[in-house]
Amino acid sequence: MMKNFSGRKASFITRVAIVGFWLMIIAIFLFLPRFVHMIRPTRSINIMTFPRVIDAQMLTQFERETGIKVYLSYYENNDELLVKMRQTKGEGYDLIIPSDYAVDMLRKEGLLQQLDISALPFFDRIHPKLLHHYYDPEAAYSIPYFWGLYGLGIDRTCCHNRPVSNSWDAIFDEHALFYKIGMVNNAREAVLLASWYLFGSIEQLDATKLARVQDLLIKQKKWVQAYTDLAPDYLLLSGSAPVVIGLSSDILQAHKAESTLEFVLPREGTFMVIDAMAIPRASTKAVLVYEFLKYAYRPEILQHHVDRFSLFSPIKYGVSAHHTQQAFSWLEATPVIEFFKNVLPEAILQEIWFALKAS
């Protein structure tokens, strides 16, 4: 009896130790920036950003000019950013670059500082079509940085001389699909794209409509080579999928490597993503951040990032990349441009997503 009791006690202690270990790892993951921030030089800022948005090599000149040290940390998606911001209340971060729907959440939760526009001399050069949207109607909490449009990446050499529709039919219509596709790996984007395809709107999505959305995504699954947010360009370049859905920057990067890969804006319209600069409410280094922003929005610095990452510039003039000028033409001419708004609870999005992955 005592032997069995001792064994159970040892097993219990082991389980507690394992749980304690992982709780410690999570705590370090969430709160390390706060502690690191405390021991870094006073004239320094901590920027949390997506990969492939800020070229770290361009920071040397800024540090030399201003004496302000810049530390970069990265997140893979907006969900990761939101977790970090909510758990830490933004402490340890001085500048973040969330996408529009994440700005909407963070602003409403009181986690962002209101901007001093007078400290941003470049602000009047921001294209007006990028301002005053749903996520920041007064343009008071965020500054459009780079932006992109969702569209189709098509390898015109891999479809056996059969035309691929310049329409969302190319990824959703089972009668048009004779090839494998690359699909977004994000519940919000997948559900809202399917909703917009079916109903022409992402508003007022009731249970009946959502059942149809789930059914469409499950039917589509047999044509999906891979669900990915990070590598739609790889799927094209490797020949794994001749048609992918992705952000313009990813497809245009692939086009640089192989000219037969084409970015197509569906004729019905599309979704737009704006990645914006924002200052966490907890930051005490706004003065230093404004110095960085004035540097980051210089035409030559924007030009470097446009060329390096195939992003679309927030200013219409002063950046010469052809695809940026084409993008502003699309912005003017596209019949419908929607955002991935917060129109559904996260629980509903995840329920549909789990049903899809389990099917």
N, C-alpha and C positions, 0 to 999 in steps of 0.2 A: 504493500500500500504506500509506504513512505517513498519507495523507489519511483512509483508512478507519479506521486505528488511532486517529487523533485524534478522529474522529467518535464512535467507540465509547467512547473515554475520556470525552468530553464528556457523552455520554448516561449513562454510568455515574455520573459526578459529579452530574448532575442528579437521577438516581434516589436517590442517597444523600442529597442535600440535601432532597428531598421526604420521604423516610422520617424523616430527622432532625427536620424541621419538625413532622411529626405526632407523633413521640415526645415532642417538647418540649411540644406542646399537651396531650397526655395527662398528662404529668408535672405540668403546671400545674393541670390539672383535678383531679388526685388530691391534690396536696400543697399547693396554695395555702392551704387553711384552716390548715394547720400553721404556715406562715410568717406569715400574717395574725394568727393567734392570738398570736404572740410579740410583736407590736408594738401590740396593742390594750391599753386600760387594764387594770390589774390586777383591778379590780372589774368584771369583765365576764364573760359566758358566751356561748358559741357553741352555738346549738341547730340541729340538722338535722332537718327535718320534712317530712311531706307538705304540699302546698298544701291549703288549706281545712280545716285542723285547728287552727291557732293564728291568731287575728285579730291582726295586727300592731298595730292601733290600741289593743288592750287592754294593750300593753306599756308605754305611757307612764306610766300610773298606778303600775305596779310599779317602774319606773325612778325615779320621783319619790319613792316611799315608801322605797326601799332604797338608792338611789345605785348600783345594779348595772345596768350597761348590757347590753342583750340584742341579740345579732346573730343573725339568722335566715338559714339557707341551706336550699335545698329539693332534694328528689329526687322523681321521678315515681312510682317503684315500689320495692318491697323489693329487687329485683335490683340496682338502682343503689346503694341504701344498702349492701348487702352488699359490692359491689365496693369502694366507698370505705372501708368499715371494714376490710376485709381488706388493702387496699393500704397504708393509713396506720396500721394497728393502732389506729385510733381517735384518733390524735394530732390535736389541733386542734378536737376536738368535746367538749362538756361534757354535752350531753343529746341523746338521739335518741329517735325515736318509731317503732320498728319494729312491724310486725304480728306476730302470735303465732308463725308458723313461722320468721320471721327472728330473733325472740328466742331460739327453740330453737337455731338454728344459732350465733348469736353467743355464747350462754351456753356451749355445748359447746366452742366454740373459744377460750374464755377471754378474750373481748374485752369482757366486762361486769364492772362492780364489783358486789359484794354490797351490798345496801342496808342502811342503818341505820334500821330501822323506828321506833326511838324518836325519830328526827328528823322523823317524818311524823305529826303528831297527827290527821290526817284518815283515816289508814289503816283504822281500825275502822269507818268509814262506807262503805267499798267493799262493793258487793253481793257476798255470799259466792259466788254463782253465777259470778262473774267471776274467782275466784281458784283456785289449785292445779290448774291444767290441765296438760296434757302438756308444754307449752313451758317451764313454770317451776313444777314441782310443789310446791316449798317456798315459793313466793311471795317469793323472796329476791333476785331480780335485776330485777324489773319491776313496775310499778304500772299496772293497767288505767286507761287514759285514756278514750278514747271507743271505742264498739263498734257493730257493725251486723250485720244479718242479710241474707243473700242471698235474693232473691225475684223475683217477676215484676212488672214495670211494665206495666200494661194500659190502653190507651185504649179505654174502653168505647163510644165513639162511632164508632169506625173499623172495626168488624168486621161491618158489614152485618147487624146484628141476629142474627148467629150467635154462640152462646156460646163464650167462650174458657175452657178448662178451668183450674180453680184447682189445677193439678197440674204436675209437671215434664213431663207429656205435652205441655204447651203449647209447649215448645221442642224436644222430642226425638222426639215421635211423628209420623211423616210422614203418618199418616192423620188427625191432628188439625190439621195445619198448612195453613191456607188463607190465610196472610198472611206478610209479611216480618217477620223478627225481628232484634233486636240481641243479639249474643253477646259474651261476655267475650273480651278479647284477651290472654289469659294462658294459657300452656301448662299450668301447674299446676292452675289453676282449671277450665279446660275438661276436662282429662283426668279429674280427680277428680270433677267433677260428672257426667260421662258414666258413670264407673265406678259411682258411687253409684246412678245411675238404673237401670243395667243389673243390678247385683248386690246392691244394698242395703248395700254396704260398700265401703270403700276399702282394706281390708286384703287381703293375700295375692293381689296382682294378678300372675298369672303371664302367660306369653307368649300363651296362648290367650285369656285375658280381655282383655289389652291389644290384641290384634288385633281383637276385637269393639268395643272402645272406639274404636279408630281408624276402623273401618268406620262406626260410628254418626256420628262427627263429620264424616266425608266425606259421608255421605248428608245430614246436616243442612245442609251448606254451601250447597246450592242455595236454601235458604230464608233465608239470612243476608243482610240488607241491609248490615250493617257489623259488624266485630269491633272493639269499643272498651271500654276501661276508664274513659276520661275523660269520655265524652259520652253515656251511655245516656239521660240526661234530655233532651239535645238531640234524639235520635232520636224520642222521644215528642212533644216540643213541636213539632217541625217536621213531624210526620206521616209521617216517613220509614219508621217501623216502629211498628205499633200494639202490639207486644208486645216487651219487652226483658227480659233478665236483668241484674240489677244489685244493687248494695249499697243497703240501705234509705235511706241518707242521700241518694243521688242521685235515687231515685224520689220521695222525700218532698219534695225541693227542687222537682222538676217539678210535684208536686201543689200546691205553694204558688202556682205561676204559673197552673195550669189544674186546676180541681177535678175534671174528668172523668177525670184520670189517677190510677190507683189502684195502691197497693202491695199485692201479694197474697203472703201466705206460703203456699207450696205445702203441701197437706194431708199429704203424706208426711213432711214435715220439711225441714230445710235446713242450710246451712252458716253458721257464725258467724265473724266476724273481730273480734279484739280488738287495737286499737292501744294499745301500752303505752309508758310513759315508762321509759327506762333510761339509766344513766350509763356511758359508755365507761370501760373499765379505765384507759386512759391519762390521763383527766382528773385534774387536780390541784385542781379547783375545786368539789368536791362540796359544801362548806359553802355556797357561793353558790347552787348548784343546788337544795339543800334549801329555801332561801329562796324560790326561784322556784316550786318545787312546792307549797309551802304557799299561795302566792298563786293558782296555777293551779287548785287544788282547792277554792277558796272557792265556796260555792253560787252567789253572784251571778256569778262569772266563768264557772263551768260553765254557768250558765243562759244567759249571753250566747252562748256557743259552740253550745249546743243550739239556740237560736233562730236563730243566724246560719247554721249549716251543716246543720241537721236531724240532728245526731248523737244517739246515745243516751248518756245520762249514766252514769258509773260508780257513782254513789250513788243509792239508791232514793228517798230523801226529800230535800227541800230544793230540788229542781228540778221545776218545775211543768208543763213541756211535756207536752201530752196524749200525743204519740207516744212519749215516754220511758216513761210509765206503761203504755201499751199494749205497749211492748217487753218490759217486765218480766213482763207477763201472758203474752206469747208465750214468754218464757224458761221460765216455769213449765209451760205447757200443750203446747208443741210436742213431738210424740212422739219425734223424733230430731233432735239438733243435733250436727253434725259440724264438724271443723276441716279446713283445707287442710294437713294434716300432711306431714311429710317422709317419705313412705312409698315414694317412687320416686326413683332417681338422676336428677339433672338431665339427663343424657345421654339417658335413655329418654323423658323428657317432651319434650325438644327434637326427638327423632327422630319422635315422633308428630305434633308440631306442624308440623314441616317437611313431612311427608307430607301433612298436611291442606292446608297453604298451596300446595303444589305440585300438588294434585289438580285 
